[in-house]
């Protein structure tokens, strides 16, 4: 379980395909605090640490994960948003995030607004994943508030701190991002028969 509050950015240092899986090696400032078998969200995807060597560690993304996320598009040198699992009893500064990406979306517009930014995204509505105005959404692991919710579109407002400390400063129109929709919204939609 995560909160969607990004702790740090890691850098991809090595990628290796093994069958349908992808081994991803990441260096980060928090590697020394990690341990084998620990869950860490990478661009919002919960992956298990399987090896640690110096300031780098390795995780494995299985074929199913690669199909549903942007991890298969990673290149050596890319930055990834990182968050360790939440500690029970701490403040929940973001929202309840599972680290289970529902689908990808695409950045369709970036508008600078005198020190902040409005990012627009579009996604395939066929899965029935809902957004609601002022509800929560996770983009590449970052907990954000939805504005201008549409059937398959929404916007988020990004403050300078978030822009500087997450992957948002690398996004361009056409960037593919991981989306995890609000878990409570998904349950409600399922109970109401609006989602598969």
C-alpha positions in Angstrom: 0.0 0.0 0.0 1.3 3.5 -0.9 0.2 7.1 -0.6 1.2 8.6 -4.0 3.7 11.0 -2.3 6.9 10.5 -4.3 10.0 10.1 -2.1 12.7 10.5 -4.7 13.6 9.9 -8.3 15.7 6.9 -9.3 17.8 6.4 -12.4 17.6 3.3 -14.6 21.1 2.0 -15.0 20.5 -1.4 -16.6 17.7 -3.3 -18.4 17.7 -7.0 -19.3 14.9 -9.0 -20.9 14.5 -12.5 -19.5 11.8 -14.4 -21.4 8.7 -12.2 -21.1 10.0 -10.4 -18.1 12.2 -7.3 -17.7 14.9 -6.9 -15.0 15.2 -3.2 -14.1 18.3 -2.0 -12.2 17.8 1.4 -10.6 20.2 3.6 -8.6 18.8 6.0 -6.0 19.6 7.9 -2.9 17.5 5.6 -0.8 19.0 2.3 -2.0 21.0 1.9 1.3 17.6 1.9 3.1 16.1 -0.8 1.0 16.1 -4.6 1.7 15.5 -7.7 -0.3 11.8 -8.6 -0.7 10.7 -5.0 0.0 7.9 -3.4 -2.1 8.8 -0.2 -3.9 6.6 1.7 -6.4 8.3 2.7 -9.7 6.2 5.1 -11.7 3.3 3.8 -9.6 4.0 0.1 -10.2 4.6 -2.0 -7.1 7.7 -4.1 -7.7 9.8 -6.3 -5.3 13.4 -5.6 -4.6 15.3 -8.8 -5.6 18.9 -7.7 -5.5 21.0 -4.9 -4.0 24.5 -4.0 -5.0 26.1 -0.7 -3.9 23.8 2.2 -4.6 21.7 0.2 -7.1 19.0 -2.5 -6.8 17.1 -4.8 -9.1 13.4 -5.4 -9.6 11.6 -7.6 -12.1 8.5 -6.6 -14.1 6.5 -9.6 -15.4 4.9 -9.7 -18.9 1.4 -8.8 -17.5 2.9 -5.7 -15.9 4.7 -4.7 -19.0 1.5 -4.9 -21.0 -0.5 -2.6 -18.7 2.2 0.0 -17.9 4.9 2.2 -19.4 7.8 0.2 -17.8 8.5 -1.6 -21.1 9.3 1.8 -22.6 12.1 2.5 -20.1 15.6 3.3 -21.3 18.9 3.4 -19.5 19.2 6.9 -18.0 15.4 7.4 -17.6 14.2 8.7 -14.3 11.5 6.9 -12.3 9.3 8.2 -9.5 9.9 6.1 -6.4 7.9 5.5 -3.2 8.4 2.9 -0.5 5.3 1.2 1.0 3.5 3.4 3.6 4.1 2.9 7.3 0.9 2.1 9.2 0.2 4.8 11.8 1.8 7.6 9.7 -0.1 10.4 8.1 -1.7 9.5 4.7 -0.7 12.7 2.9 -1.9 11.5 -0.6 -4.6 8.9 -1.0 -4.8 5.1 -0.8 -2.7 3.8 -3.6 -2.3 0.1 -4.3 0.6 0.2 -6.8 -1.5 -1.8 -9.2 -1.7 0.3 -12.4 -5.0 0.0 -14.2 -3.9 1.3 -17.6 -1.8 3.8 -19.4 -2.8 7.3 -20.6 -1.3 9.9 -22.8 -0.5 13.5 -22.1 -2.4 15.7 -24.6 -1.6 19.2 -23.4 0.6 21.1 -21.1 -0.3 24.7 -20.2 1.9 26.9 -18.0 -0.1 29.1 -15.7 2.1 31.7 -14.1 4.2 29.4 -12.0 2.1 26.2 -12.1 1.1 23.9 -14.9 -2.1 22.3 -16.1 -1.5 18.8 -17.6 -4.2 17.2 -19.7 -4.5 13.4 -20.2 -6.6 11.0 -22.3 -7.1 7.3 -21.8 -9.1 4.4 -23.3 -12.5 4.4 -21.7 -13.2 0.8 -22.7 -12.1 -0.5 -19.3 -14.7 1.7 -17.6 -12.3 3.3 -15.1 -13.9 6.4 -13.7 -12.6 9.8 -12.7 -14.7 12.3 -10.8 -14.2 16.1 -10.3 -11.9 16.7 -7.3 -11.4 13.0 -6.9 -8.0 11.3 -6.7 -5.9 9.9 -9.5 -2.4 8.5 -9.5 -0.1 9.4 -12.5 3.2 7.5 -12.6 2.7 7.0 -8.8 2.0 10.6 -8.0 -1.2 11.3 -6.0 -3.1 14.1 -7.7 -6.6 15.8 -7.8 -8.7 15.5 -10.9 -10.0 18.6 -12.6 -12.2 18.8 -15.7 -13.2 15.2 -15.5 -14.5 13.8 -18.8 -15.5 10.4 -20.1 -11.9 9.6 -21.0 -10.1 12.8 -20.2 -9.0 14.8 -17.2 -6.6 17.5 -16.1 -4.4 17.9 -13.1 -2.8 21.0 -11.7 0.9 20.7 -10.8 2.6 23.0 -8.3 6.4 23.9 -8.7 7.5 21.5 -6.0 5.8 18.5 -7.7 7.1 19.6 -11.1 10.7 19.7 -9.9 10.6 16.6 -7.7 8.8 14.1 -10.0 8.9 13.0 -13.7 6.4 15.8 -14.6 9.2 18.0 -15.7 10.1 15.5 -18.4 6.6 15.1 -19.8 5.7 16.3 -23.3 2.6 16.0 -25.4 2.5 12.3 -26.3 4.2 11.0 -23.1 2.7 7.7 -22.0 2.0 7.6 -18.2 0.7 4.9 -15.8 -2.7 5.5 -14.3 -4.1 4.0 -11.2 -7.7 5.1 -10.6 -9.1 5.7 -7.1 -9.7 2.3 -5.5 -12.9 3.5 -3.7 -14.2 4.9 -7.0 -13.5 1.6 -8.7 -15.4 -0.4 -6.1 -18.4 2.0 -6.3 -18.4 1.8 -10.1 -18.2 -2.0 -9.9 -21.1 -2.1 -7.5 -23.2 0.2 -9.6 -22.5 -1.9 -12.7 -20.6 0.8 -14.5 -17.2 -1.1 -14.8 -16.0 -4.5 -15.9 
